Amino acid sequence: MNKLKYLNIIFLFFGITLYANASASKAINQVLQDSVYIDVDPIEKRHFEDLKDKYSGNDFIYERTINNSGWWTRFKQWLSDFIKNIFDINSDAKASDVTDIAIKVFYVVIFILVVFFIVKAIINKEGKWVFGKSSDKSIIPVTDIESNIYEADFKSLIASAERDNNYRLAVRYYYLLLLKNLSQAEIIEYDVEKTNSDYHYEINSEALKKEFSYTSYLYNYIWYGEFDIDNSQFQKAKTAFNQFLDSVK
């Protein structure tokens, strides 16, 4: 009986002890949860890249200011806004990319046009294609005849002017043909900048000088005097030029 009493006392003691430990643990956890944890570990300093350079592309441009920009920048911004509105583009960055592409295409088109007109001018002036095939040498603009007397077919030009009853132009062609033949005969040295007096001084033969003076007079009177002549007057001038041409031969 005494032994049973002692066992009850021992179990009661252990129960009280376990209950006290459980209550203490619960209280400690509650205190830890309610308290603030203080981190005392050393702080490691971190270094970042230059974000300005890293995020400098068009995709990172959220606001554009052009008040202090140059005229070209303002023009590009205006064009970008125009394209953005026309094509209903939601992003300023995409609109700017489209604008850059459009400007590059414009430059290419201008370059092609410039090259085209340069080549065309060379072809018209030189009378040749790129591969060196000669064009019709008699087809030379009237304003360029004096610079191309050795390539011009004056007989065809004179015949064409006569068919059109353009006698003034025919007399001009006769005079240039005369200078061409005199130069080829080494009687004069042709230069587009020389005057009739210069050529007259270069001619050594007195007979040729006399004929040259008369034909030069006819040319100056008819061409530079802008006097219209009829067929009979032209025939007289034509005879004088042909006689001089025969003398040069």
Contacts in CASP RR format, 6 or more apart in sequence:
PFRMAT RR
TARGET T0000
AUTHOR 0000-0000-0000
METHOD contacts of the structure
MODEL  1
MNKLKYLNIIFLFFGITLYANASASKAINQVLQDSVYIDVDPIEKRHFED
LKDKYSGNDFIYERTINNSGWWTRFKQWLSDFIKNIFDINSDAKASDVTD
IAIKVFYVVIFILVVFFIVKAIINKEGKWVFGKSSDKSIIPVTDIESNIY
EADFKSLIASAERDNNYRLAVRYYYLLLLKNLSQAEIIEYDVEKTNSDYH
YEINSEALKKEFSYTSYLYNYIWYGEFDIDNSQFQKAKTAFNQFLDSVK
57 93 0 8 1.000
58 92 0 8 1.000
58 93 0 8 1.000
58 96 0 8 1.000
58 97 0 8 1.000
59 93 0 8 1.000
60 93 0 8 1.000
61 92 0 8 1.000
61 93 0 8 1.000
61 96 0 8 1.000
62 92 0 8 1.000
64 77 0 8 1.000
64 92 0 8 1.000
66 73 0 8 1.000
66 74 0 8 1.000
66 77 0 8 1.000
69 77 0 8 1.000
76 96 0 8 1.000
76 99 0 8 1.000
76 103 0 8 1.000
79 99 0 8 1.000
79 102 0 8 1.000
79 103 0 8 1.000
80 92 0 8 1.000
80 95 0 8 1.000
80 96 0 8 1.000
80 98 0 8 1.000
80 99 0 8 1.000
81 95 0 8 1.000
83 89 0 8 1.000
83 95 0 8 1.000
83 98 0 8 1.000
83 99 0 8 1.000
83 102 0 8 1.000
84 92 0 8 1.000
84 95 0 8 1.000
87 98 0 8 1.000
89 95 0 8 1.000
89 98 0 8 1.000
119 130 0 8 1.000
123 129 0 8 1.000
123 130 0 8 1.000
123 135 0 8 1.000
124 141 0 8 1.000
125 144 0 8 1.000
127 134 0 8 1.000
127 135 0 8 1.000
127 137 0 8 1.000
128 134 0 8 1.000
128 135 0 8 1.000
129 135 0 8 1.000
137 151 0 8 1.000
137 152 0 8 1.000
137 153 0 8 1.000
138 152 0 8 1.000
138 153 0 8 1.000
138 156 0 8 1.000
138 157 0 8 1.000
140 148 0 8 1.000
140 151 0 8 1.000
140 152 0 8 1.000
142 169 0 8 1.000
145 152 0 8 1.000
145 157 0 8 1.000
145 172 0 8 1.000
145 173 0 8 1.000
145 176 0 8 1.000
146 176 0 8 1.000
146 192 0 8 1.000
147 192 0 8 1.000
149 176 0 8 1.000
149 177 0 8 1.000
149 179 0 8 1.000
149 180 0 8 1.000
149 183 0 8 1.000
149 190 0 8 1.000
150 180 0 8 1.000
152 176 0 8 1.000
152 180 0 8 1.000
154 173 0 8 1.000
154 174 0 8 1.000
154 176 0 8 1.000
154 177 0 8 1.000
154 180 0 8 1.000
155 177 0 8 1.000
157 173 0 8 1.000
158 170 0 8 1.000
158 173 0 8 1.000
158 174 0 8 1.000
158 177 0 8 1.000
161 167 0 8 1.000
161 169 0 8 1.000
161 170 0 8 1.000
161 173 0 8 1.000
162 170 0 8 1.000
162 234 0 8 1.000
165 231 0 8 1.000
167 222 0 8 1.000
167 228 0 8 1.000
167 229 0 8 1.000
167 230 0 8 1.000
167 231 0 8 1.000
167 233 0 8 1.000
167 234 0 8 1.000
168 222 0 8 1.000
168 223 0 8 1.000
168 226 0 8 1.000
168 227 0 8 1.000
168 228 0 8 1.000
168 229 0 8 1.000
170 234 0 8 1.000
170 238 0 8 1.000
171 218 0 8 1.000
171 219 0 8 1.000
171 222 0 8 1.000
171 223 0 8 1.000
171 229 0 8 1.000
171 234 0 8 1.000
171 237 0 8 1.000
171 241 0 8 1.000
172 219 0 8 1.000
172 223 0 8 1.000
174 215 0 8 1.000
174 219 0 8 1.000
174 237 0 8 1.000
174 238 0 8 1.000
174 241 0 8 1.000
175 215 0 8 1.000
175 216 0 8 1.000
175 219 0 8 1.000
175 223 0 8 1.000
175 241 0 8 1.000
177 241 0 8 1.000
177 245 0 8 1.000
178 212 0 8 1.000
178 215 0 8 1.000
178 241 0 8 1.000
178 244 0 8 1.000
178 245 0 8 1.000
178 248 0 8 1.000
179 188 0 8 1.000
179 190 0 8 1.000
179 199 0 8 1.000
180 190 0 8 1.000
181 245 0 8 1.000
181 248 0 8 1.000
181 249 0 8 1.000
182 188 0 8 1.000
182 190 0 8 1.000
182 199 0 8 1.000
182 203 0 8 1.000
182 212 0 8 1.000
182 248 0 8 1.000
183 189 0 8 1.000
183 190 0 8 1.000
185 248 0 8 1.000
187 202 0 8 1.000
187 203 0 8 1.000
187 204 0 8 1.000
187 205 0 8 1.000
187 208 0 8 1.000
187 248 0 8 1.000
188 199 0 8 1.000
188 202 0 8 1.000
188 203 0 8 1.000
189 202 0 8 1.000
191 198 0 8 1.000
196 212 0 8 1.000
196 216 0 8 1.000
196 219 0 8 1.000
196 220 0 8 1.000
199 212 0 8 1.000
199 216 0 8 1.000
200 209 0 8 1.000
200 212 0 8 1.000
200 213 0 8 1.000
200 216 0 8 1.000
203 209 0 8 1.000
203 212 0 8 1.000
207 247 0 8 1.000
208 244 0 8 1.000
208 247 0 8 1.000
208 248 0 8 1.000
211 240 0 8 1.000
211 243 0 8 1.000
211 244 0 8 1.000
211 247 0 8 1.000
212 244 0 8 1.000
214 240 0 8 1.000
215 240 0 8 1.000
215 241 0 8 1.000
215 244 0 8 1.000
218 237 0 8 1.000
218 240 0 8 1.000
218 241 0 8 1.000
221 227 0 8 1.000
222 229 0 8 1.000
222 237 0 8 1.000
229 237 0 8 1.000
END
